[in-house]
């Protein structure tokens, strides 16, 4: 494991990313206290957008299109008078 300070990492980011690409682990420190670990992602990384979206849906972090989920349909409120957008434009003048 390679240990590197924040300033060193900033100044030589490409170099340390090459180490990570080769499979090494880089420990980022701030005043000798560990702050982060840089490592190569594990082999189960999705390559296409469809695979990434399917993974997010499977984890429950994304709702597929057409599914309303916990949200109800939005019904706009009608107000008499001029549109709010016109009021905002006038206020800016």
Chimera marker file (.cmm) of the C-alpha trace (Angstrom):
<marker_set name="trace">
<marker id="1" x="0.000" y="0.000" z="0.000" r="1" g="1" b="0" radius="0.5"/>
<marker id="2" x="1.293" y="3.429" z="-0.966" r="1" g="1" b="0" radius="0.5"/>
<marker id="3" x="0.674" y="6.309" z="1.459" r="1" g="1" b="0" radius="0.5"/>
<marker id="4" x="0.505" y="9.831" z="0.051" r="1" g="1" b="0" radius="0.5"/>
<marker id="5" x="-0.406" y="13.258" z="1.420" r="1" g="1" b="0" radius="0.5"/>
<marker id="6" x="-3.096" y="15.389" z="-0.164" r="1" g="1" b="0" radius="0.5"/>
<marker id="7" x="-0.634" y="17.906" z="-1.609" r="1" g="1" b="0" radius="0.5"/>
<marker id="8" x="1.542" y="15.154" z="-3.108" r="1" g="1" b="0" radius="0.5"/>
<marker id="9" x="-1.543" y="13.490" z="-4.563" r="1" g="1" b="0" radius="0.5"/>
<marker id="10" x="-2.712" y="16.746" z="-6.118" r="1" g="1" b="0" radius="0.5"/>
<marker id="11" x="0.676" y="17.450" z="-7.652" r="1" g="1" b="0" radius="0.5"/>
<marker id="12" x="1.180" y="13.901" z="-8.985" r="1" g="1" b="0" radius="0.5"/>
<marker id="13" x="-2.364" y="12.657" z="-9.517" r="1" g="1" b="0" radius="0.5"/>
<marker id="14" x="-1.630" y="10.977" z="-12.853" r="1" g="1" b="0" radius="0.5"/>
<marker id="15" x="1.280" y="9.054" z="-11.353" r="1" g="1" b="0" radius="0.5"/>
<marker id="16" x="-0.801" y="7.747" z="-8.447" r="1" g="1" b="0" radius="0.5"/>
<marker id="17" x="-3.702" y="6.849" z="-10.731" r="1" g="1" b="0" radius="0.5"/>
<marker id="18" x="-1.281" y="4.746" z="-12.770" r="1" g="1" b="0" radius="0.5"/>
<marker id="19" x="-0.339" y="2.895" z="-9.574" r="1" g="1" b="0" radius="0.5"/>
<marker id="20" x="-4.029" y="2.275" z="-8.917" r="1" g="1" b="0" radius="0.5"/>
<marker id="21" x="-4.525" y="1.090" z="-12.491" r="1" g="1" b="0" radius="0.5"/>
<marker id="22" x="-1.718" y="-1.430" z="-11.955" r="1" g="1" b="0" radius="0.5"/>
<marker id="23" x="-3.608" y="-2.816" z="-8.962" r="1" g="1" b="0" radius="0.5"/>
<marker id="24" x="-1.895" y="-1.059" z="-6.059" r="1" g="1" b="0" radius="0.5"/>
<marker id="25" x="-3.828" y="0.596" z="-3.236" r="1" g="1" b="0" radius="0.5"/>
<marker id="26" x="-3.124" y="4.251" z="-2.423" r="1" g="1" b="0" radius="0.5"/>
<marker id="27" x="-3.867" y="5.604" z="1.064" r="1" g="1" b="0" radius="0.5"/>
<marker id="28" x="-4.524" y="9.364" z="1.046" r="1" g="1" b="0" radius="0.5"/>
<marker id="29" x="-3.587" y="11.115" z="4.279" r="1" g="1" b="0" radius="0.5"/>
<marker id="30" x="-4.126" y="14.557" z="5.740" r="1" g="1" b="0" radius="0.5"/>
<marker id="31" x="-1.451" y="15.390" z="8.317" r="1" g="1" b="0" radius="0.5"/>
<marker id="32" x="-0.703" y="11.675" z="8.719" r="1" g="1" b="0" radius="0.5"/>
<marker id="33" x="-4.372" y="10.830" z="9.374" r="1" g="1" b="0" radius="0.5"/>
<marker id="34" x="-5.989" y="8.476" z="6.827" r="1" g="1" b="0" radius="0.5"/>
<marker id="35" x="-8.625" y="10.270" z="4.736" r="1" g="1" b="0" radius="0.5"/>
<marker id="36" x="-9.348" y="8.022" z="1.757" r="1" g="1" b="0" radius="0.5"/>
<marker id="37" x="-8.308" y="4.873" z="-0.038" r="1" g="1" b="0" radius="0.5"/>
<marker id="38" x="-7.901" y="4.747" z="-3.816" r="1" g="1" b="0" radius="0.5"/>
<marker id="39" x="-8.202" y="1.327" z="-5.374" r="1" g="1" b="0" radius="0.5"/>
<marker id="40" x="-9.222" y="-0.190" z="-8.653" r="1" g="1" b="0" radius="0.5"/>
<marker id="41" x="-12.934" y="-1.065" z="-8.857" r="1" g="1" b="0" radius="0.5"/>
<marker id="42" x="-13.771" y="-4.719" z="-8.443" r="1" g="1" b="0" radius="0.5"/>
<marker id="43" x="-14.413" y="-6.858" z="-11.500" r="1" g="1" b="0" radius="0.5"/>
<marker id="44" x="-18.195" y="-6.455" z="-11.422" r="1" g="1" b="0" radius="0.5"/>
<marker id="45" x="-18.291" y="-3.016" z="-13.067" r="1" g="1" b="0" radius="0.5"/>
<marker id="46" x="-21.045" y="-2.341" z="-15.586" r="1" g="1" b="0" radius="0.5"/>
<marker id="47" x="-19.782" y="-1.000" z="-18.885" r="1" g="1" b="0" radius="0.5"/>
<marker id="48" x="-22.899" y="0.114" z="-20.728" r="1" g="1" b="0" radius="0.5"/>
<marker id="49" x="-25.432" y="2.700" z="-19.640" r="1" g="1" b="0" radius="0.5"/>
<marker id="50" x="-28.223" y="0.109" z="-19.728" r="1" g="1" b="0" radius="0.5"/>
<marker id="51" x="-26.304" y="-2.169" z="-17.338" r="1" g="1" b="0" radius="0.5"/>
<marker id="52" x="-25.642" y="0.723" z="-14.956" r="1" g="1" b="0" radius="0.5"/>
<marker id="53" x="-29.308" y="1.758" z="-14.974" r="1" g="1" b="0" radius="0.5"/>
<marker id="54" x="-30.431" y="-1.838" z="-14.431" r="1" g="1" b="0" radius="0.5"/>
<marker id="55" x="-28.073" y="-2.071" z="-11.441" r="1" g="1" b="0" radius="0.5"/>
<marker id="56" x="-29.458" y="1.135" z="-9.925" r="1" g="1" b="0" radius="0.5"/>
<marker id="57" x="-33.035" y="-0.101" z="-10.413" r="1" g="1" b="0" radius="0.5"/>
<marker id="58" x="-32.162" y="-3.456" z="-8.815" r="1" g="1" b="0" radius="0.5"/>
<marker id="59" x="-30.649" y="-1.663" z="-5.796" r="1" g="1" b="0" radius="0.5"/>
<marker id="60" x="-33.792" y="0.452" z="-5.425" r="1" g="1" b="0" radius="0.5"/>
<marker id="61" x="-31.955" y="3.724" z="-6.033" r="1" g="1" b="0" radius="0.5"/>
<marker id="62" x="-33.805" y="4.502" z="-9.274" r="1" g="1" b="0" radius="0.5"/>
<marker id="63" x="-37.381" y="4.120" z="-10.446" r="1" g="1" b="0" radius="0.5"/>
<marker id="64" x="-37.864" y="2.934" z="-14.019" r="1" g="1" b="0" radius="0.5"/>
<marker id="65" x="-39.649" y="5.274" z="-16.425" r="1" g="1" b="0" radius="0.5"/>
<marker id="66" x="-43.417" y="5.047" z="-16.348" r="1" g="1" b="0" radius="0.5"/>
<marker id="67" x="-43.596" y="3.893" z="-12.748" r="1" g="1" b="0" radius="0.5"/>
<marker id="68" x="-45.007" y="6.541" z="-10.448" r="1" g="1" b="0" radius="0.5"/>
<marker id="69" x="-43.586" y="4.935" z="-7.312" r="1" g="1" b="0" radius="0.5"/>
<marker id="70" x="-44.226" y="6.807" z="-4.076" r="1" g="1" b="0" radius="0.5"/>
<marker id="71" x="-44.992" y="10.094" z="-5.846" r="1" g="1" b="0" radius="0.5"/>
<marker id="72" x="-48.465" y="11.175" z="-6.902" r="1" g="1" b="0" radius="0.5"/>
<marker id="73" x="-49.268" y="12.935" z="-10.119" r="1" g="1" b="0" radius="0.5"/>
<marker id="74" x="-48.745" y="16.707" z="-9.966" r="1" g="1" b="0" radius="0.5"/>
<marker id="75" x="-51.806" y="18.861" z="-10.520" r="1" g="1" b="0" radius="0.5"/>
<marker id="76" x="-51.035" y="22.511" z="-11.305" r="1" g="1" b="0" radius="0.5"/>
<marker id="77" x="-52.857" y="25.222" z="-9.367" r="1" g="1" b="0" radius="0.5"/>
<marker id="78" x="-54.733" y="27.839" z="-11.389" r="1" g="1" b="0" radius="0.5"/>
<marker id="79" x="-54.433" y="31.422" z="-10.138" r="1" g="1" b="0" radius="0.5"/>
<marker id="80" x="-56.244" y="34.518" z="-11.439" r="1" g="1" b="0" radius="0.5"/>
<marker id="81" x="-54.182" y="37.376" z="-12.799" r="1" g="1" b="0" radius="0.5"/>
<marker id="82" x="-50.962" y="37.509" z="-14.772" r="1" g="1" b="0" radius="0.5"/>
<marker id="83" x="-48.553" y="34.561" z="-14.817" r="1" g="1" b="0" radius="0.5"/>
<marker id="84" x="-45.949" y="34.284" z="-12.066" r="1" g="1" b="0" radius="0.5"/>
<marker id="85" x="-43.183" y="34.404" z="-14.684" r="1" g="1" b="0" radius="0.5"/>
<marker id="86" x="-44.320" y="37.888" z="-15.748" r="1" g="1" b="0" radius="0.5"/>
<marker id="87" x="-44.368" y="39.038" z="-12.112" r="1" g="1" b="0" radius="0.5"/>
<marker id="88" x="-40.795" y="37.808" z="-11.657" r="1" g="1" b="0" radius="0.5"/>
<marker id="89" x="-39.622" y="39.581" z="-14.838" r="1" g="1" b="0" radius="0.5"/>
<marker id="90" x="-41.241" y="42.835" z="-13.719" r="1" g="1" b="0" radius="0.5"/>
<marker id="91" x="-39.688" y="42.485" z="-10.276" r="1" g="1" b="0" radius="0.5"/>
<marker id="92" x="-36.221" y="42.181" z="-11.799" r="1" g="1" b="0" radius="0.5"/>
<marker id="93" x="-36.532" y="45.526" z="-13.580" r="1" g="1" b="0" radius="0.5"/>
<link id1="1" id2="2" r="1" g="1" b="0" radius="0.2"/>
<link id1="2" id2="3" r="1" g="1" b="0" radius="0.2"/>
<link id1="3" id2="4" r="1" g="1" b="0" radius="0.2"/>
<link id1="4" id2="5" r="1" g="1" b="0" radius="0.2"/>
<link id1="5" id2="6" r="1" g="1" b="0" radius="0.2"/>
<link id1="6" id2="7" r="1" g="1" b="0" radius="0.2"/>
<link id1="7" id2="8" r="1" g="1" b="0" radius="0.2"/>
<link id1="8" id2="9" r="1" g="1" b="0" radius="0.2"/>
<link id1="9" id2="10" r="1" g="1" b="0" radius="0.2"/>
<link id1="10" id2="11" r="1" g="1" b="0" radius="0.2"/>
<link id1="11" id2="12" r="1" g="1" b="0" radius="0.2"/>
<link id1="12" id2="13" r="1" g="1" b="0" radius="0.2"/>
<link id1="13" id2="14" r="1" g="1" b="0" radius="0.2"/>
<link id1="14" id2="15" r="1" g="1" b="0" radius="0.2"/>
<link id1="15" id2="16" r="1" g="1" b="0" radius="0.2"/>
<link id1="16" id2="17" r="1" g="1" b="0" radius="0.2"/>
<link id1="17" id2="18" r="1" g="1" b="0" radius="0.2"/>
<link id1="18" id2="19" r="1" g="1" b="0" radius="0.2"/>
<link id1="19" id2="20" r="1" g="1" b="0" radius="0.2"/>
<link id1="20" id2="21" r="1" g="1" b="0" radius="0.2"/>
<link id1="21" id2="22" r="1" g="1" b="0" radius="0.2"/>
<link id1="22" id2="23" r="1" g="1" b="0" radius="0.2"/>
<link id1="23" id2="24" r="1" g="1" b="0" radius="0.2"/>
<link id1="24" id2="25" r="1" g="1" b="0" radius="0.2"/>
<link id1="25" id2="26" r="1" g="1" b="0" radius="0.2"/>
<link id1="26" id2="27" r="1" g="1" b="0" radius="0.2"/>
<link id1="27" id2="28" r="1" g="1" b="0" radius="0.2"/>
<link id1="28" id2="29" r="1" g="1" b="0" radius="0.2"/>
<link id1="29" id2="30" r="1" g="1" b="0" radius="0.2"/>
<link id1="30" id2="31" r="1" g="1" b="0" radius="0.2"/>
<link id1="31" id2="32" r="1" g="1" b="0" radius="0.2"/>
<link id1="32" id2="33" r="1" g="1" b="0" radius="0.2"/>
<link id1="33" id2="34" r="1" g="1" b="0" radius="0.2"/>
<link id1="34" id2="35" r="1" g="1" b="0" radius="0.2"/>
<link id1="35" id2="36" r="1" g="1" b="0" radius="0.2"/>
<link id1="36" id2="37" r="1" g="1" b="0" radius="0.2"/>
<link id1="37" id2="38" r="1" g="1" b="0" radius="0.2"/>
<link id1="38" id2="39" r="1" g="1" b="0" radius="0.2"/>
<link id1="39" id2="40" r="1" g="1" b="0" radius="0.2"/>
<link id1="40" id2="41" r="1" g="1" b="0" radius="0.2"/>
<link id1="41" id2="42" r="1" g="1" b="0" radius="0.2"/>
<link id1="42" id2="43" r="1" g="1" b="0" radius="0.2"/>
<link id1="43" id2="44" r="1" g="1" b="0" radius="0.2"/>
<link id1="44" id2="45" r="1" g="1" b="0" radius="0.2"/>
<link id1="45" id2="46" r="1" g="1" b="0" radius="0.2"/>
<link id1="46" id2="47" r="1" g="1" b="0" radius="0.2"/>
<link id1="47" id2="48" r="1" g="1" b="0" radius="0.2"/>
<link id1="48" id2="49" r="1" g="1" b="0" radius="0.2"/>
<link id1="49" id2="50" r="1" g="1" b="0" radius="0.2"/>
<link id1="50" id2="51" r="1" g="1" b="0" radius="0.2"/>
<link id1="51" id2="52" r="1" g="1" b="0" radius="0.2"/>
<link id1="52" id2="53" r="1" g="1" b="0" radius="0.2"/>
<link id1="53" id2="54" r="1" g="1" b="0" radius="0.2"/>
<link id1="54" id2="55" r="1" g="1" b="0" radius="0.2"/>
<link id1="55" id2="56" r="1" g="1" b="0" radius="0.2"/>
<link id1="56" id2="57" r="1" g="1" b="0" radius="0.2"/>
<link id1="57" id2="58" r="1" g="1" b="0" radius="0.2"/>
<link id1="58" id2="59" r="1" g="1" b="0" radius="0.2"/>
<link id1="59" id2="60" r="1" g="1" b="0" radius="0.2"/>
<link id1="60" id2="61" r="1" g="1" b="0" radius="0.2"/>
<link id1="61" id2="62" r="1" g="1" b="0" radius="0.2"/>
<link id1="62" id2="63" r="1" g="1" b="0" radius="0.2"/>
<link id1="63" id2="64" r="1" g="1" b="0" radius="0.2"/>
<link id1="64" id2="65" r="1" g="1" b="0" radius="0.2"/>
<link id1="65" id2="66" r="1" g="1" b="0" radius="0.2"/>
<link id1="66" id2="67" r="1" g="1" b="0" radius="0.2"/>
<link id1="67" id2="68" r="1" g="1" b="0" radius="0.2"/>
<link id1="68" id2="69" r="1" g="1" b="0" radius="0.2"/>
<link id1="69" id2="70" r="1" g="1" b="0" radius="0.2"/>
<link id1="70" id2="71" r="1" g="1" b="0" radius="0.2"/>
<link id1="71" id2="72" r="1" g="1" b="0" radius="0.2"/>
<link id1="72" id2="73" r="1" g="1" b="0" radius="0.2"/>
<link id1="73" id2="74" r="1" g="1" b="0" radius="0.2"/>
<link id1="74" id2="75" r="1" g="1" b="0" radius="0.2"/>
<link id1="75" id2="76" r="1" g="1" b="0" radius="0.2"/>
<link id1="76" id2="77" r="1" g="1" b="0" radius="0.2"/>
<link id1="77" id2="78" r="1" g="1" b="0" radius="0.2"/>
<link id1="78" id2="79" r="1" g="1" b="0" radius="0.2"/>
<link id1="79" id2="80" r="1" g="1" b="0" radius="0.2"/>
<link id1="80" id2="81" r="1" g="1" b="0" radius="0.2"/>
<link id1="81" id2="82" r="1" g="1" b="0" radius="0.2"/>
<link id1="82" id2="83" r="1" g="1" b="0" radius="0.2"/>
<link id1="83" id2="84" r="1" g="1" b="0" radius="0.2"/>
<link id1="84" id2="85" r="1" g="1" b="0" radius="0.2"/>
<link id1="85" id2="86" r="1" g="1" b="0" radius="0.2"/>
<link id1="86" id2="87" r="1" g="1" b="0" radius="0.2"/>
<link id1="87" id2="88" r="1" g="1" b="0" radius="0.2"/>
<link id1="88" id2="89" r="1" g="1" b="0" radius="0.2"/>
<link id1="89" id2="90" r="1" g="1" b="0" radius="0.2"/>
<link id1="90" id2="91" r="1" g="1" b="0" radius="0.2"/>
<link id1="91" id2="92" r="1" g="1" b="0" radius="0.2"/>
<link id1="92" id2="93" r="1" g="1" b="0" radius="0.2"/>
</marker_set>
